[in-house]
């Protein structure tokens, strides 16, 4: 399967489509002067604008803060990599041997960056309308799932990636428990840089940590509404 088939979008310039898949490791090993990083930069911006536009129009009851959280949940690295996996971009991206051998086709950062580059290529090749339609088709179901509370979101994974991007560190969970064995209640607090960012309770350690991570994700989304890095 090629990129056009994966996206359901035909490219007028096949070379632009190919460039969107050129990881820097491949360019280095093959002495190429261009990588997909400039397209990634463009795609990041286009994606942010479209998701913000769709969120504003589709969910008129959401406050500014909730819109920021929705946008952050939609365009973070973890979410982008999930969409890239669904499209099969891991099989299409051009990697150097080192990245290939180290499992680069499954790396979240590489997949997320490749998807942004592809969106940038669609924007340049087919124009804003086609790019808008593609992004809405790929991401709107996830936005609806987030707003409705569905989708099985893994907040611990999301927080780990958001914290790495925003603060360059990993979350630290501290869990306490109380009550008899048959009716334990767990309280989890997640720390970033030694400061508490979220707290949750639950009947299991996992449930408490997920609630704490969700609270921390919401705080990070409010303070840093746009996706960082790429």
HELIX and SHEET records of a PDB file:
HELIX    1   1 UNK A    3  UNK A    7  1                                   5    
HELIX    2   2 UNK A   14  UNK A   19  1                                   6    
HELIX    3   3 UNK A   24  UNK A   29  1                                   6    
HELIX    4   4 UNK A   37  UNK A   58  1                                  22    
HELIX    5   5 UNK A   64  UNK A   75  1                                  12    
HELIX    6   6 UNK A   77  UNK A   87  1                                  11    
HELIX    7   7 UNK A   89  UNK A   92  1                                   4    
HELIX    8   8 UNK A   97  UNK A  101  1                                   5    
HELIX    9   9 UNK A  104  UNK A  106  5                                   3    
HELIX   10  10 UNK A  108  UNK A  126  1                                  19    
HELIX   11  11 UNK A  128  UNK A  148  1                                  21    
HELIX   12  12 UNK A  155  UNK A  167  1                                  13    
HELIX   13  13 UNK A  181  UNK A  183  5                                   3    
HELIX   14  14 UNK A  205  UNK A  223  1                                  19    
SHEET    1   A 3 UNK A 172  UNK A 178  0                                        
SHEET    2   A 3 UNK A 185  UNK A 192 -1                                        
SHEET    3   A 3 UNK A 195  UNK A 202 -1                                        
END                                                                             
